Amino acid sequence: MNNTIEKGKTAAITSYILGIGVFIAMSMNSEDKNTFASFHIRQGLGITLTFISLGLIISNFDSLLISVPMWVFVSVLWSYGMFSAIKGETKPMPLLGNLFQKWLVNIS
């Protein structure tokens, strides 16, 4: 188990670089299919899709009262996932993490 975490840690951390990091991590994990890295790739892809979705919706409003909470929400989830990967843990993000694992089950 510990060996699995160490082998997948680079891909797991890379997956939290919003946008492009997910695709880099997916290519890094394409041969080995490391379970630790796959978990974090799904979390990273989920937070990226959440960021894009919320951004598209919130861009219709020109208000800091709406956009600042979105940035805080995404930043907290991103930080939680990044530190979880660095510590070698597979704890899903609060609120959405379990949904990301269920919805993106085919992503590794």
NUBA-89325 format. One record per residue: x, y, z of N, C-alpha, C, O in turn. Coordinates in steps of 0.1 Angstrom, whole numbers, padded with zeros to 4 digits, always signed. Atoms other than C-alpha are relative to their C-alpha. Layout:
BEGIN
XYZXYZXYZXYZ/...
// end
This chain:
BEGIN
+0008-0012+0000+0000+0000+0000+0009+0013+0000+0006+0022-0008/-0009-0011-0001+0028+0024+0010+0007+0002-0013+0009+0014-0018/-0007-0001+0012+0046+0016-0022-0009+0006-0011-0004+0013-0020/+0009-0005+0010+0015+0023-0043-0002+0015+0002-0002+0022-0008/+0002-0014-0003+0011+0057-0026+0013+0008-0006+0011+0018-0012/-0012-0006+0004+0048+0066-0033+0001+0001-0015+0005+0011-0021/-0001+0001+0014+0046+0055-0069-0010+0010-0007-0007+0015-0018/+0010-0008+0006+0014+0075-0076+0000+0014+0005-0008+0022+0000/+0000-0013-0006+0022+0106-0055+0002+0011-0010-0005+0022-0010/-0002-0011+0010+0036+0127-0084-0012+0002-0009-0016+0014-0011/+0012-0001+0009+0006+0120-0107-0011+0006+0008-0019+0014+0003/+0011-0005-0008-0017+0126-0078+0001+0015+0003-0009+0023+0002/-0002-0014-0002-0002+0160-0070-0002+0008-0013-0008+0019-0013/+0001-0007+0013+0000+0170-0107-0015+0001-0004-0018+0011-0010/+0015-0001+0004-0038+0163-0111-0007+0012+0006-0017+0016+0001/+0007-0012-0006-0046+0193-0089+0005+0013-0006+0000+0024-0002/-0003-0012+0007-0029+0218-0113-0012+0002-0010-0013-0005-0020/+0013-0002+0007-0062+0231-0126+0001-0001-0015+0010+0006-0021/+0000+0001+0015-0070+0222-0162+0010-0010-0005+0007-0022-0006/-0010+0008+0007-0039+0209-0178+0006-0011+0009+0010-0022+0004/-0006+0010-0010-0026+0190-0147-0007-0013+0000-0001-0024+0001/+0008+0012+0000-0054+0165-0149+0004-0009-0012+0006-0021-0010/-0004+0008+0012-0045+0155-0184+0014-0005+0000+0017-0016-0005/-0014+0005-0002-0008+0153-0176+0000-0012+0009+0007-0022+0007/+0001+0011-0010-0016+0131-0146-0006-0012-0006-0002-0024-0003/+0006+0011+0007-0038+0109-0167+0010-0007-0009+0010-0020-0010/-0010+0006+0009-0010+0103-0192+0011-0006+0009+0016-0017+0005/-0010+0006-0009+0014+0097-0163-0005-0014+0006+0003-0023+0009/+0006+0011-0007-0010+0071-0149-0005-0010-0011-0011-0020-0007/+0007+0008+0011-0020+0055-0183+0006-0015+0000-0002-0024-0003/-0005+0013+0000+0003+0025-0180-0001-0008+0013-0006-0019+0013/+0000+0007-0013+0005+0017-0143-0014-0002+0006-0016-0012+0013/+0013+0000-0006-0031+0024-0134+0001+0000+0016-0005-0009+0022/-0002+0000-0015-0020+0033-0098-0013+0005+0006-0019+0015+0002/+0013-0003-0006-0051+0033-0076+0000+0014+0008-0010+0021+0008/-0002-0012-0008-0038+0062-0054-0001+0012-0010-0008+0022-0008/+0000-0011+0010-0031+0084-0085-0014+0001-0006-0019+0012-0009/+0013+0000+0007-0065+0074-0101-0010+0007+0009-0018+0015+0004/+0009-0007-0010-0084+0085-0069+0002+0015-0001-0008+0022-0002/-0003-0014+0000-0067+0119-0070-0003+0007-0014-0006+0018-0015/+0003-0005+0013-0071+0123-0108-0015+0002-0001-0019+0012-0007/+0015-0002+0000-0109+0118-0103-0003+0013+0008-0012+0020+0004/+0003-0012-0008-0109+0144-0076+0005+0013-0007-0003+0023-0007/-0005-0011+0007-0088+0168-0096-0008+0004-0012-0011+0016-0015/+0008-0002+0011-0109+0164-0127-0014+0005+0005-0020+0014-0001/+0012-0005-0006-0140+0169-0105+0000+0015+0004-0009+0022+0001/-0001-0014-0004-0128+0202-0091+0002+0009-0012-0003+0020-0012/-0002-0008+0012-0117+0214-0125-0014+0002-0007-0017+0013-0011/+0013-0001+0007-0152+0206-0140-0009+0009+0009-0017+0017+0003/+0008-0009-0009-0168+0223-0109+0004+0014-0002-0005+0023-0003/-0005-0014+0002-0146+0254-0114-0006+0005-0013-0010+0017-0014/+0004-0004+0013-0155+0256-0151-0016+0002+0000-0020+0013-0005/+0015-0001+0000-0193+0250-0145-0004+0012+0008-0012+0020+0004/+0003-0011-0008-0195+0275-0117+0004+0013-0006-0003+0023-0006/-0004-0012+0007-0175+0300-0136-0009+0004-0012-0011+0016-0014/+0009-0004+0011-0198+0298-0166-0013+0005+0005-0018+0015-0001/+0013-0005-0005-0229+0303-0145+0002+0013+0007-0006+0023+0004/-0002-0012-0008-0214+0330-0123+0005+0012-0009+0003+0023-0005/-0005-0010+0009-0199+0349-0152-0012+0009-0006-0009+0020-0011/+0011-0007+0004-0234+0360-0161-0004+0012+0010-0011+0021+0006/+0003-0010-0010-0235+0381-0129+0013+0008+0002+0024+0003+0002/-0012-0009-0002-0212+0411-0124+0000+0004+0014-0002+0016+0017/+0001-0003-0014-0211+0409-0087+0011-0007+0008+0013-0019+0007/-0009+0006-0009-0183+0403-0062-0006-0008+0011+0000-0018+0016/+0007+0008-0010-0209+0390-0037-0003-0014-0005-0005-0023+0003/+0003+0013+0006-0214+0361-0061+0014-0007-0004+0015-0019-0001/-0012+0006+0005-0179+0355-0075+0010-0003+0011+0017-0013+0010/-0010+0003-0011-0158+0357-0043-0003-0013+0007+0006-0020+0009/+0003+0013-0006-0177+0329-0026+0004-0012-0009+0008-0023-0004/-0004+0011+0009-0171+0307-0057+0015-0002+0001+0019-0014+0001/-0015+0001-0001-0134+0314-0056+0004-0006+0013+0013-0014+0013/-0004+0005-0013-0132+0307-0019-0004-0015+0000+0004-0023+0005/+0004+0014+0000-0152+0274-0024+0009-0009-0008+0014-0019-0003/-0009+0008+0008-0130+0262-0052+0014-0001+0006+0020-0011+0005/-0014+0000-0006-0098+0272-0034+0001-0009+0012+0011-0016+0013/+0000+0009-0011-0108+0254-0003+0000-0015-0004+0008-0023+0001/+0000+0014+0005-0116+0222-0022+0013-0004-0007+0018-0015-0004/-0013+0002+0007-0084+0225-0043+0011-0002+0011+0018-0012+0010/-0010+0001-0011-0063+0230-0011-0002-0013+0007+0008-0020+0010/+0003+0012-0007-0080+0201+0006+0006-0012-0008+0012-0021-0003/-0004+0011+0009-0073+0178-0024+0015-0001-0001+0021-0011+0000/-0015-0001+0001-0037+0190-0028+0007-0005+0012+0016-0013+0011/-0006+0004-0012-0028+0185+0008-0002-0015+0003+0006-0021+0009/+0003+0014-0002-0045+0151+0009+0010-0008-0009+0015-0018-0004/-0010+0007+0009-0023+0140-0021+0014+0001+0006+0021-0009+0006/-0013-0002-0005+0008+0154-0005+0002-0009+0012+0013-0015+0014/-0001+0008-0012+0001+0136+0028-0002-0015-0003+0000-0023+0006/+0002+0014+0004-0006+0103+0009-0013-0005+0005-0014-0017+0008/+0013+0004-0004-0043+0102+0019-0009-0001-0011-0008+0006-0021/+0011+0001+0010-0073+0091-0001-0013+0004+0006-0023-0003+0006/+0012-0005-0006-0099+0112+0017-0007+0009-0011-0001+0018-0016/+0007-0008+0010-0126+0126-0007-0002+0014+0005-0002+0017+0017/+0002-0014-0003-0131+0164-0008-0014+0001+0007-0023-0007+0004/+0013-0002-0006-0159+0177+0014-0011+0003-0010-0008+0009-0021/+0012-0003+0008-0194+0179-0002+0000-0008-0013-0010-0015-0016/+0001+0006+0014-0185+0167-0037+0009-0012-0003+0008-0018-0013/-0010+0011+0003-0156+0142-0034-0006-0013-0002-0001-0020-0012/+0006+0013+0003-0177+0111-0031-0008+0000-0013-0008-0010-0020/+0007-0001+0012-0198+0123-0060+0010-0001-0012+0007-0008-0022/-0011+0001+0010-0166+0128-0081+0004-0015-0002+0006-0019-0014/-0004+0014+0001-0156+0092-0073-0010-0008-0007-0007-0017-0015/+0011+0008+0005-0190+0078-0083-0002+0004-0015-0003-0005-0024/+0003-0005+0014-0195+0100-0115+0012-0003-0009+0009-0006-0021/-0012+0002+0009-0159+0096-0128+0007-0013+0002+0019-0014+0000/-0006+0013-0003-0154+0060-0120+0008-0006-0011+0017-0014-0008/-0007+0005+0012-0142+0052-0155+0013+0007-0003+0021+0003-0011/-0012-0008+0002-0115+0078-0153+0012-0005+0009+0010-0007+0021/-0012+0005-0008-0080+0066-0142+0012+0007-0006+0023+0005+0000/
// end
